[in-house]
Amino acid sequence: MFLRSVRAAIATVTLALPLTASAYVDPKCAEEAASIPDDYDEQSQQDFLQNYPALYTTLSPIHGPIPHKPKHGAIGLDLNIVPPLGCSRRLVLNYTKTEDTNKTPIVPRPRITFAFPAIGSVVPYAGIAYVPPVPAFGTRNVIISGEVGAGVPIGDTFQTGLRFHATQQKTVGEIATPFVEGDPAFDDLYIASTFGFDAMFGLDLKVVTPYLAAGFTDVSTFFLIGDDNVIINNYHPYFGFTGSLGVDALVAERLRLGGEFYAAPGGVSTPDDTVEKVPPASRYGALYTGRLRIAVEL
């Protein structure tokens, strides 16, 4: 479904050179591949490709600090938009091979949320989302996510709250494409987990609740290439700021709609020894995207 990471974690420059002639480069990237940037770092490129799918499947709010009235909930569908990667992110092995990262433009995810009875002025809530292992784009993906949180109204309009979220993801299929186009493909295994905390703020305008969420998210990944049983290490897993700016609306008492802008601008990582100077944190992982939700209020 995503992530065309490769075998370069074990490839030295000497090993890569003899394979350059047979490596596949997307014609759309041929011009850019002709000149490798001075600051290119193979390990950083690999780590970015492992962090990226984990970031676009995180469970962001797509709801206000108090998602429902107490004893109410909703069941519906989230739509996570997956921004396509450009050639500068798809080129690996010292710019000698492109990876097919742009397999799907969107990740649909069924989701249920429920607000429990209030404890004083505090409204606790929980949610769960699940993507079953349905084959898509040559892979089988299981994504399960959960959240717990609590919101507090302040006056008639202002809301604030805290939430914890976590996601576990497993993908089996042809993730690392064959080095030579047309060679036999083998199933690979990609596992990722994310968790984080958000502080939330919102304005209850009756039908519409604009909100802001800001916090930190941690990413862990595991990637096994099936044809040679090589494990690709992620030396710079994302750990850093994530935030959402969105609107949650309850229309006609039963239809709940939500939309948000989601950002993961860069994490805190220690550069590996091949990097002479500290690069920007976004080199190891960055995402700016939109997310939508449609649900039926219960």
C-alpha positions in Angstrom: 0.0 0.0 0.0 2.9 2.3 0.6 6.6 2.5 1.5 9.0 1.3 -1.2 12.0 1.1 1.2 15.0 -0.9 -0.1 18.0 -3.0 0.8 20.4 0.0 1.2 20.8 -0.4 4.9 23.3 -3.1 4.2 24.6 -1.9 0.9 27.9 -0.1 0.7 28.8 2.3 -2.1 31.0 -0.3 -3.6 28.2 -2.8 -3.7 25.7 -0.3 -5.2 27.9 0.8 -8.1 27.8 -2.4 -10.1 24.0 -2.5 -9.8 23.5 1.0 -11.0 23.0 0.1 -14.6 20.2 -2.3 -14.0 18.4 -0.4 -11.3 15.0 1.0 -12.3 14.5 4.8 -12.3 11.0 6.2 -13.0 11.2 8.3 -16.2 9.5 11.1 -14.4 12.5 11.2 -12.0 15.3 10.7 -14.6 16.3 14.4 -14.8 16.5 14.7 -11.0 18.4 11.4 -10.7 21.1 12.7 -12.9 22.5 14.9 -10.1 22.7 13.7 -6.5 22.4 16.5 -3.9 25.5 17.3 -1.9 23.6 16.8 1.4 22.0 13.4 0.4 22.3 10.7 3.0 21.2 7.2 2.3 20.3 6.3 5.9 18.3 9.4 6.4 16.3 8.6 3.2 15.6 5.1 4.4 14.5 6.3 7.8 12.1 8.9 6.2 10.5 6.2 4.1 9.9 4.0 7.2 8.5 6.9 9.3 6.2 8.3 6.6 3.5 5.6 6.5 3.5 5.4 10.3 2.8 9.1 10.4 -0.1 9.1 7.9 -1.9 6.4 9.9 -1.7 8.0 13.3 -5.1 8.5 15.1 -5.5 12.3 15.2 -8.7 13.7 16.8 -11.0 14.8 14.0 -13.2 15.9 16.8 -13.4 18.6 19.5 -12.1 18.4 23.1 -15.6 17.0 24.1 -16.5 14.8 21.1 -20.1 14.1 22.2 -22.6 14.9 24.9 -22.3 12.4 27.8 -23.8 9.0 27.0 -23.6 9.6 23.3 -21.3 8.4 20.6 -20.8 8.0 16.8 -19.9 5.3 14.3 -18.4 6.3 11.0 -15.5 6.5 8.6 -12.2 8.4 8.7 -10.4 9.3 5.5 -6.7 9.9 5.9 -5.3 11.7 2.8 -1.8 10.4 1.8 0.2 13.1 0.1 2.3 11.7 -2.7 6.1 11.8 -2.4 8.2 13.6 -5.0 11.3 12.3 -6.7 13.6 13.7 -4.1 12.1 11.3 -1.6 11.6 8.3 -3.9 15.2 8.1 -5.1 17.4 5.8 -3.1 20.6 3.9 -3.4 22.5 7.1 -4.0 19.9 8.3 -6.5 20.2 5.2 -8.7 16.7 3.7 -8.0 13.2 5.0 -7.5 10.7 3.4 -5.1 6.9 3.2 -5.9 5.7 5.0 -2.8 2.5 6.5 -4.2 0.3 3.5 -4.1 -2.8 5.0 -2.6 -4.1 8.5 -2.2 -6.2 7.8 0.9 -6.6 5.4 3.9 -10.2 4.8 4.9 -10.6 3.7 8.5 -13.9 2.7 10.3 -14.1 4.4 13.7 -16.3 4.4 16.8 -16.2 7.1 19.6 -18.2 7.3 22.8 -18.5 9.8 25.6 -19.1 8.4 29.1 -21.3 9.9 31.8 -19.7 13.1 33.1 -17.7 13.0 36.4 -18.5 16.4 37.7 -17.6 18.8 34.8 -15.2 16.3 33.2 -16.5 14.3 30.2 -14.3 11.1 29.7 -14.4 9.4 26.3 -12.8 6.7 24.2 -12.6 5.6 20.6 -11.4 2.7 18.5 -10.6 2.4 14.8 -9.8 -0.7 12.7 -8.8 -1.5 9.2 -9.3 -5.2 8.5 -6.7 -7.3 6.5 -8.4 -6.8 3.1 -5.9 -7.1 0.2 -5.3 -3.7 -1.5 -2.6 -2.6 -4.0 -0.8 -6.0 -3.6 -0.6 -5.9 0.2 -2.7 -6.9 3.2 -2.9 -4.3 6.0 -4.1 -4.4 9.5 -4.4 -1.1 11.4 -5.9 -0.9 14.8 -6.0 2.4 16.8 -7.4 3.6 20.0 -7.8 6.8 22.0 -8.9 7.8 25.5 -9.4 11.3 26.7 -11.3 13.8 28.8 -12.8 17.2 28.0 -13.9 20.0 30.3 -16.3 22.8 29.4 -15.3 26.3 30.6 -18.3 28.6 30.5 -20.8 28.2 27.7 -18.4 28.2 24.8 -14.8 27.3 25.6 -13.6 23.7 25.9 -10.3 22.1 26.8 -9.0 18.6 27.3 -6.3 15.9 27.0 -6.2 12.8 25.0 -3.9 9.7 24.5 -3.8 7.9 21.2 -2.0 4.7 19.9 -1.9 2.8 16.6 -0.5 -0.6 15.6 0.0 -1.3 11.9 1.1 -4.5 10.0 1.6 -4.8 6.3 2.4 -8.0 4.4 3.1 -8.0 0.7 5.5 -6.6 -1.9 6.8 -3.6 -0.1 10.4 -3.4 -1.4 10.1 -3.7 -5.1 12.5 -6.0 -7.0 15.8 -4.3 -7.8 15.3 -5.0 -11.5 11.8 -4.3 -12.9 10.0 -7.6 -13.8 12.0 -9.8 -11.4 10.0 -12.1 -9.1 8.4 -10.4 -6.1 8.4 -11.7 -2.5 6.3 -10.8 0.5 7.9 -8.4 2.9 6.8 -7.4 6.4 6.4 -3.9 7.7 5.3 -3.2 11.3 4.8 0.2 12.8 3.5 1.6 16.1 2.7 5.1 17.1 1.5 6.7 20.4 1.2 10.2 21.7 -0.5 12.8 23.8 -2.5 15.9 22.8 -3.7 19.0 24.6 -6.9 20.2 23.0 -8.8 23.5 22.9 -12.1 24.3 21.2 -15.0 26.6 20.9 -18.5 25.2 21.2 -20.6 27.2 18.7 -23.5 24.8 19.0 -23.6 23.2 15.6 -19.9 23.7 14.8 -16.8 23.3 17.1 -13.5 24.6 15.8 -10.6 23.0 17.7 -6.8 22.9 18.0 -4.8 19.9 19.2 -1.1 20.0 19.9 1.2 17.3 21.3 4.0 14.8 20.7 4.0 11.5 18.9 6.5 8.6 19.0 7.1 6.2 16.0 8.6 2.7 16.0 9.1 0.6 12.9 10.3 -2.9 11.8 10.9 -3.9 8.2 11.8 -7.3 6.9 12.7 -7.9 3.3 11.3 -11.3 2.3 13.5 -12.3 -0.6 16.8 -12.2 1.5 15.4 -11.9 5.1 17.3 -8.7 5.7 16.0 -6.4 8.5 16.1 -2.7 7.6 16.8 -0.6 10.7 15.3 2.7 11.4 18.0 4.7 13.1 16.0 7.9 13.4 12.4 7.0 14.4 10.2 10.0 14.6 9.6 11.6 18.0 8.3 15.1 17.9 5.5 17.6 17.6 2.2 16.8 15.9 -0.8 19.1 15.7 -4.3 19.4 14.2 -6.5 22.4 13.4 -10.0 21.4 12.5 -13.7 21.7 12.7 -16.3 19.2 14.1 -20.0 19.6 13.3 -23.2 17.9 14.2 -25.7 18.4 11.4 -29.4 17.7 11.8 -28.8 15.9 15.2 -27.5 12.7 13.6 -24.9 13.5 10.9 -21.4 14.2 12.3 -18.8 15.8 10.0 -15.2 16.6 10.7 -12.2 17.9 8.9 -8.7 18.9 10.0 -5.3 19.9 8.8 -2.7 17.6 10.4 1.0 18.4 10.7 4.1 16.4 11.8 6.9 18.9 10.8 9.9 16.9 12.2 11.2 14.9 15.1 14.0 14.8 17.5 16.8 12.5 16.3 20.5 12.1 16.6 22.2 12.1 13.2 24.2 9.0 12.2 27.9 9.1 11.7 27.7 9.6 7.9 26.2 13.0 8.3 28.9 15.7 8.8 26.5 18.3 10.2 23.2 18.2 11.9 20.4 18.2 9.2 16.9 19.6 9.8 14.7 17.3 11.8 12.2 17.0 8.9 14.9 14.9 7.0 13.9 11.9 9.1 10.1 12.4 8.9 7.6 15.1 8.0 3.9 15.1 7.0 1.4 17.8 6.2 -2.1 16.5 5.2 -5.8 16.7 5.6 -8.2 14.3 7.3 -12.0 13.9 7.1 -14.6 12.1 9.1 -18.3 11.3 8.4 -20.3 9.5 11.1 -23.8 8.8 12.4 -24.4 10.2 15.9 -25.8 7.5 18.3 
